[in-house]
Amino acid sequence: MTVSIANMSQVWMSNTNTYNGIAMSISTMGYGANASSKLLNFSVDGNTKFALDGNGTIIVSNNSFAMLPNANTVGAGARAFVYDATTTTFASAVIGGGSNRVPVYSNGRNWLIG
């Protein structure tokens, strides 16, 4: 069973209007916000999975290579980010155990750097 905590469904019926799915405007009122402040933060059990900070930087959760799902299961085109790759060579198979932070993608068989 799927239960929606907040349902923000809307039907847009005009091709002459510009719509914002979710709009939010935040002002720091001259006080400023510290560097860890987020405009948007999606988390599970207190662990950020996806966030957007006040500078427009997108933050995707860091995963160890061991936490990646099987490349065959997620299929070609799936993307993730790991913090423990042994190399940064584009399109090479990612191997965990290092200290490099790299984006990775699935080719349907393996996770590759890029």
Secondary structure, 3 states (H helix, E strand, C coil): CCCCCCCCCCCCCCCCCCCCCCCCCCCCCCCCCCCCCEEEEEEECCEEEEEEECCCCEEECCECHHHCCCHHHHCCCCEEEEEEECCCCCCCECCECCCEEEEEEECCCCEEEC
